[in-house]
Every structure is written in C-alpha cells, then in structure tokens.
C-alpha cells in the first residue's frame, strides 16, 4: 500500500478531529478521544515540537490506525527517523519498531544530559 503524503495525513487528521462526537476538541496526547489525540499530534507537527517525541512514541501503540499513522509521520517529520515502523503491520511487528523508538529516545535523552 502506498504511503499517503504528509499533507494528506495532516488534512485527514484535521477532518477526523473535526468530525468527532465531542463538540469541543482538546489537544491531549493521553485523551480517550481520538480527535483530541489527533489535535495534539497536529499541534506537535505544526511546531516540530521535540518535547512531543515521547508522547508520540506512546501513540504508536494506539488501537486507532489513523492515530498510529499520523503519530508515525509526525515523528519522522520531527526526528528524521522512522525505525522501520509501519502503522498497518500486525501488533507484534509494530512492537519491535516501537522498542527501537524507545531505545533511540532513551539514548538521545542520555546524550542530552
């Protein structure tokens, strides 16, 4: 399956966020509502926020494939890394890539201290 362009991903995430059941959308990586998580990802993407890397990594394990896709693409945009992650892979294969992301993040945190 061809990977959608970053612009397409961003537009889709905004549309999904706007179409949610809730009237109000609160940008929150840890929200139970996908539209809130997508709004938080959109803000991180817009600002290339390096502080968003850790919560974005946690979203790679989301049950929502759109959240996983947009989080993965935003991580790539912020870090230039993809760690072989594919949002559409089975959970076990995704977990291997998530573990690589966690290792990378921990090493980068240690290097920054």
TACOR-V245903 format. One record per residue. RES is the residue in one small letter. SS is DSSP state (~ for helix, > for strand, _ for the rest). NEAR is the number of other C-alpha atoms within 10 Angstrom. Layout:
((RES,SS,NEAR) (RES,SS,NEAR))
This chain:
((x,_,4) (x,_,4) (x,_,10) (x,_,11) (x,_,9) (x,~,13) (x,~,9) (x,~,12) (x,~,19) (x,~,20) (x,~,12) (x,~,15) (x,~,23) (x,~,16) (x,~,13) (x,~,15) (x,~,23) (x,~,17) (x,_,11) (x,_,14) (x,_,10) (x,_,12) (x,_,8) (x,_,11) (x,_,18) (x,_,16) (x,_,20) (x,_,18) (x,_,20) (x,_,13) (x,_,13) (x,_,9) (x,_,17) (x,~,23) (x,~,27) (x,~,22) (x,~,25) (x,~,31) (x,~,21) (x,~,23) (x,~,31) (x,~,22) (x,~,15) (x,~,22) (x,~,21) (x,~,13) (x,~,10) (x,_,17) (x,_,16) (x,~,13) (x,~,10) (x,~,20) (x,~,21) (x,~,14) (x,~,16) (x,~,24) (x,~,19) (x,~,16) (x,~,24) (x,_,25) (x,_,17) (x,_,16) (x,_,11) (x,_,12) (x,~,15) (x,~,18) (x,~,22) (x,~,24) (x,~,22) (x,~,25) (x,~,31) (x,~,22) (x,~,27) (x,~,26) (x,~,27) (x,~,15) (x,~,17) (x,~,18) (x,~,13) (x,_,10) (x,_,14) (x,_,17) (x,_,17) (x,_,13) (x,_,21) (x,_,18) (x,_,23) (x,_,13) (x,_,11) (x,_,9) (x,~,12) (x,~,9) (x,~,14) (x,~,19) (x,~,15) (x,~,14) (x,~,18) (x,~,22) (x,~,13) (x,~,16) (x,~,23) (x,~,16) (x,~,12) (x,~,14) (x,~,15) (x,~,13) (x,~,11) (x,~,11) (x,~,10) (x,~,9) (x,~,8) (x,~,7) (x,_,5))
